[in-house]
Amino acid sequence: MPKLKIAILVDQEIIVEDDPQLEHGHGAAAEEVEFHVTETLRGMGHETLVIPFLENFLDTVDSLRQCSPDLVFNLTEHHLGDRRKDQHIASLLELMNFRYTGAGPTGLMLCRDKAMCKRILSHHRIKVPDFVSFPMGKNRIRRNFPFPAIVKPRFEDGSDGISLASLVSNREELADRVTMLQERMGQPVICEEYIEGREVYVGITGNDRLSAYPAREVRFANSADGPQFATSRVKLDEAYRKKWDITFTDAELSEEMDRKAGQISKRIYRLLQLRDYARIDMRITPENQFVFLEANPNPDLTMGDELAEAAEKSGLSYDDLVGRILRHAWNRYEGSGG
């Protein structure tokens, strides 16, 4: 594909004063996805400009207009801490007629809303946990709801708001947790039936034709006191994972189960109107049934994270993965699929 002028759109807190274009990777910045992607695109010969999505979005609009990029590599996740506004960032890019990577407003909206997402997939016979959504101020559940259950914020991701206390075993614990989360997170809450089994992640890239990568898995040690599901500390705290012997690794499924994981994930990807790349999170029950948990429409592209590791397992280097995502996005606008 041609060498492009690429605006890399990032959350504003990523930018540090002495390295606004992420050219040096000072300290912790060297571990961030924004640095990895920017460095990779430069290494491919593309012209890059890192643009933060600012509190005053009109300043961002001006920067994008002045840059006039061939393509925007969209790495934003929120605006002013509100993850529900990621869809509005994509909508702004649409209104300005910019080409950009990743999910559009519809895909972002469907994946962000955990309840709507599960209703759609259930309608299409994708197995999902039994669940109930609680509007603000409501915390009572029907008497036949299956316990144990997990209580989550309805519109977050990355396991935000999920801890060991999220697992509840009765109506009273559920009501207390729902009320606490509503007050702390300022949003509706969803309660899902807890699904026993292995937790796996399937990376997908493509548009007209999809590629599913070998499944990854989070493995929990057999400890009754430790976590058995992905809390925020499981995902973010390396010392915590070491303490409880929790590892992210290749799922090592049978050929048939890996094929099924890919098939189901591709179907979910299409139903949720995802584009270019995504990650589908599921549990595999002891009866070998796949149960959908969440879809991440613009998953972490950090070197060593789940999508990059899965791609490497299938023979793609990190540069190959970023290049493939870029090509899929470019081809969508050029009318050649991807």
N, C-alpha and C positions, 0 to 999 in steps of 0.2 A: 504494500500500500504506500501512498505518497508520504513524504515527510510533512508533518502538520504543525500548525501553530496551535498549541493546546493550553487552555486555561485550566489550571487545577484548582477547583473550588473546594475550600476547606472551612471547617468551623473556626471562628476567629480566635479561640483560645490556643490554637495550634501555633500561631505565629509568635515568634520571639523577636525582640527589637533588633538584636545584632545578627539575625539570619532570616530576614523576611522571605527569602526565596528558597529556603531549605537547601542551601548549597553545601553546608558543612556538616550537618548532622551532629551538632553539639550535644553531649550528654544524653539525656533521655530521648531527645528528638530522633536520635539514630535508630531507636526501636519502634518508632511510630510508622503507621501505614503511609501517612502523607509523604514522609521522607523516602520510604522504599519505592513508592509509585513514581514520585518525581524523579528520583535518581535513575530509575529504570527507563522512563520515557526519554530523559536526556541521553542516556546511553544508546538509545535506538536512533538518535539523531533528530528527534523532534525538538522544536522550539517550545519552551515551557514558560509559563508565568503563573506563579502561585497567587491566588486571589482569595482573601478571607471573606466569608459571608458575615458582614458587619451588623451590629445592632441597628444602625440606620441602613436599611437595605438599599436605599436610593444611592448611597455611596458605592455599594457593590455594583449596582446597575451601571453607574458611571464608569467604574473600572472595567467591567466587561465590555462596554461599548468602545472604550478607548483601546482595549486589547484587540477586539474584533477577531476572536479565535475561530479556527476551522472547527474545533470541537472543544467541549467542556468536559473534563474528567471530574465527575461529581462525587466528592468524598464527604459531603456534609451529612450530618446526622440529626441536627436540631437547629432551632433558632431561639436564642435566649433560654436555653435549657428545656424547651418544650419539644419533645420528639414528635409530637403530632404535626408539627409544622414542616417536617421534611417534605411532605407532599406539596406544600406551597412553594418551596424552593424549586422543585421540579416544574411546577405550574408557571413560575416566573420565567424560567428558562424557555418554556414553551411559548409564552406570550412574547418573548423577545426574539423568537425564531432561532434560538441557538441549538445546535446539535449537541447532544450530551450522552454520557454513558449511563447505563443502569436503568432501573425501573422508572416508569413514568408516574404521574400523579395517581392513576387508578391502582397500579400495583402496590405503590407505597401505602395508599389508604387501606387496601384490603389486607395487607400483611400487618399493618399497625394495629388494627382493631381485632383483637384476639377472638372476640365473640362472633363478629361478622364473618371472619375468615373461616371459622369452624362450621358455621351454619352453611356457608356455600359448599364447602368440601363434603359435609355430611349429605347434603342434597344430591351430590354427585357420587355417593356411595364410597367415599373415602372414609375409613374408620377414624373417628376422633373420640376423645374422652367425653363422657357425660359432663355437662357443664351448666352453670347458671351465672348470668351476669347481674350484678347489683348496681343499680343507679345510686347516685349520691344520697345518703341518708337511709338506705335500705340495707338490711342485713339478715333477713329471715329466709330460710330455705325450706323447700318441700320435705316432707317427712321421709320419703322413700329415696332420698339422694344417697348415693353410695359413698361410704367412708372407708379408708382415709381419703382426704382430698387436699389439693394444693390451692392456696389463695394467692392471687397475683394482681398487680395493677393491670388494667385492661389495655393500656396504650403504651407500655414501656417495652424495652427489649434489653438484650444483654444480661438478663436475669436481674435487672434493677427491681428492688423491692421484694426480692425472694431470698429467704433465709431458712434455717432449720425450723424456725417457728411458723413458716408458711404451711407446713404439713399439719393438718388438723384432723382430729379423730371423732369429733362429735359436733352437734349443732351449736353448743355454747362456745367452744373454741373457735368455730367458724365465725360466729357473730362478732366476737371480740376482735379477731384478726381483720375482718372486713372493715369494721368501724375504724380501727387504727390506721389501716392503709388509706382509706378514703380521706381521713383527716390529714395524714402525713403527705400523701401524694397528690391530693386535690383532684382526683379523677375517679370514675367508676372502677369497680373491681370485678374480676372474674374468678369463680371457684371451679376447679376441674377435678374430676375423679383421678386419683393417683393410679397410674398404670405401672404395675410391676414389670420389670424386664430390663433389657439392655438399651442404653440411650445412644443412638447413632445419628450421624450428620452426613448428608449427601450433598456434595457440591455439583452444581449444574452450570454449564455455559452454553450459549447459543441462542438462536432465534428460530429461523425456519427449521434448522436441524439442531438437535440438542445432544450434548455430550454429558453423560453422568460419570462422575469420578468414583473410585473405590471408596466405600463408606469408611468414615472415621468413627471412633467410639470414645466416650468418657467412661472409664472403668473405676468403680468404687470398691475399695477393700471391703471384705466381709466383716464389718464392724457394726454392731447394733446401735452404737452411740454416735457414729459418724454419719455424714450426709450420704444419701442414696439418690440424689437428684442434683441438678446443676443450679446451685445458689450463686449469688453474685461473688461470694468469696471463693467458691470453687473455680469460677472463671477468671478471677482477677488476682488472687492471692497465692503466689507460688509456695510460700512457707506453709500456708494452710493445706494446700494439696499434699505437700510432703508429709505433714503431720498425720494426715488421714490416708496416706498411700493412694491418692487419686491420680490417675494418668489419662492423658489424651493420646490416643494411639490408633493404629489401623484396626478396623473392626474384625478383620479376618473371618468374614462370612464365607459360607459355602458358595460355590459358583451360582447355584440356583437362587440363594437368598440375596446375593449381591445383585443379580440380574433383576430380581423383584424390587429391591430397594431402588434401583435406577428407574425402573418402569413407573413405580408409584410416584417417585419424586418428579419425574418429567411430567406426569399427568397433573400433579399439584402445581407445578411451575406454569403450565399453560392455563389452568383454571384461574390462577391468581394474577394472570396477565403480567408475568415477570419478563424481564428482558436482559440480554447480554450475560448476566451471571446472577446466581443466587445460591442459598444453602437451605436445605430442607431438614428439619429436626424431627426425629421420630423415636418411638420406643418399639422394641421387638418383644412381644409377650412370651412367656414360657411355651405358648402354643404356636410360636413362630408367626404371629400376626403382626403386621406393621400398623402402628397407631400414630397418627399425626400429632405433633406437639406445636410447632411453630415454623414459619417460613421467614427467612431473613432476606429481604429483597436486594440489599447492597451489603453483602457480608464483608467481614474484615479481610482485607488483602495484605495484612502484615506477613512478612516472611516468617515461616514457621507456624502460622495459624492454620486452621482446619482446611480451608479451601486450597491454600498453597501446598500443604502437605499431601492432600489427596491428589492434586494435580501431579506432584512430583512422583507419587506412587505409580501413576499411569504413564510416566515418562516425560512430563512437561516440566521444564525449569521454571523458576519464578518469572524470568524475562519472557518466556514463552506464554505463560498464563496472562500476564499483563498485556502482552501484544495481542493475544487472542481476544481478550475483552475489548480492547481498542478496535480491533478489526471488526468484531461483531457489531459494535455501535456504529462505526463508519459505514459498514455495508447496509445497515438498516436505512440510512438516509440516502445512500447511493442507489437503493432499489435492488441490491444484489443479495438480499437475505443475510445469512450469517449464522 
